[in-house]
Amino acid sequence: LTGLPVLHNPRMELTLLYESILRFITALPEDYVYRKTTESLVKERQKIVKENENLDVIEEKINQGQLGELVIQAQNELSLIELLAQEKPWDNLMEKAPPDQWTWPPYK
């Protein structure tokens, strides 16, 4: 891809990133929907990478872009997990949410 560095061993890089994601995501609560969804997706992708040595087959089966893009996606996921672990959006709000927070239109 134009503008992206050449990956010398993208399969290894994806494997390491997926392992890191699965290790760091344990910092999030088990019942947190993002954790459940991300674990499932990453385990599925990790399995595809482990079972296939052909890079074209990996791209085809994951079907979310070229290997360079998959590496960027995994890096971004890892950054997001770090941010979520710091910010803890699952904790209680600092103040009570307004009762009509989720109504539309917000004001009648």
C-alpha positions in Angstrom: 0.0 0.0 0.0 1.2 3.5 -0.9 2.4 5.4 2.2 2.7 2.4 4.5 6.0 0.8 5.5 6.8 -2.6 3.9 6.1 -5.4 6.3 8.8 -8.0 6.2 6.9 -10.6 8.2 3.2 -9.5 8.4 2.1 -12.9 9.6 4.4 -12.7 12.6 3.5 -9.1 13.3 -0.2 -9.9 13.3 0.4 -12.9 15.6 2.2 -10.8 18.1 -0.4 -8.0 17.9 -3.3 -10.4 18.4 -1.5 -12.0 21.4 -1.0 -8.6 22.9 -4.6 -7.6 22.4 -5.8 -10.8 24.1 -3.4 -10.2 27.0 -4.2 -6.6 27.6 -8.0 -6.8 27.1 -8.1 -8.8 30.3 -7.8 -5.4 32.1 -11.4 -4.7 31.0 -14.4 -6.2 32.9 -15.4 -9.6 31.6 -19.0 -8.5 31.0 -18.0 -5.3 29.1 -19.5 -5.7 25.6 -16.5 -4.3 23.9 -14.3 -6.9 25.5 -16.5 -9.8 24.6 -16.8 -8.6 21.0 -13.1 -7.8 20.5 -12.0 -11.1 22.1 -14.2 -13.0 19.8 -13.1 -11.1 16.7 -9.4 -11.3 17.5 -9.5 -15.0 18.4 -11.1 -15.7 15.0 -8.5 -13.6 13.2 -5.7 -15.2 15.2 -6.9 -18.7 14.2 -6.9 -17.7 10.5 -3.4 -16.4 10.8 -2.1 -19.5 12.6 -3.8 -21.9 10.2 -2.7 -20.2 7.0 0.8 -19.5 5.8 -0.3 -18.0 2.5 -0.6 -14.3 3.0 -3.2 -13.9 0.2 -5.4 -16.5 1.9 -5.2 -14.7 5.2 -6.3 -11.4 3.5 -9.1 -13.2 1.8 -10.4 -15.0 4.8 -10.3 -12.0 7.2 -11.7 -9.8 4.3 -11.0 -6.5 6.0 -8.2 -5.1 3.9 -4.6 -5.9 3.0 -2.1 -7.1 5.6 -0.7 -3.7 6.2 -4.2 -2.4 7.0 -4.9 -5.4 9.3 -1.7 -4.5 11.2 -2.8 -0.9 11.6 -6.3 -2.1 12.7 -4.7 -4.3 15.4 -2.4 -1.5 16.5 -5.3 0.9 16.8 -7.3 -1.7 18.8 -4.4 -2.1 21.2 -4.3 1.7 21.7 -8.0 1.8 22.3 -7.8 -1.0 24.9 -5.1 1.0 26.7 -7.3 4.1 26.7 -10.3 2.2 27.9 -8.3 0.7 30.7 -7.2 4.2 31.8 -10.6 5.9 31.4 -12.8 3.1 32.7 -16.0 4.2 30.9 -17.9 1.3 32.6 -17.6 3.1 36.0 -20.5 5.1 37.4 -20.9 8.7 36.1 -19.6 11.5 38.3 -23.2 12.9 38.4 -26.6 11.4 37.7 -27.6 11.4 34.0 -30.7 13.3 33.2 -33.9 11.2 33.0 -34.5 12.1 29.3 -30.9 11.5 28.2 -31.9 8.8 25.6 -35.2 10.4 24.3 -35.5 11.9 20.9 -35.9 14.7 20.2 -34.1 15.8 23.4 -36.4 18.7 24.1 -40.1 18.9 23.4 
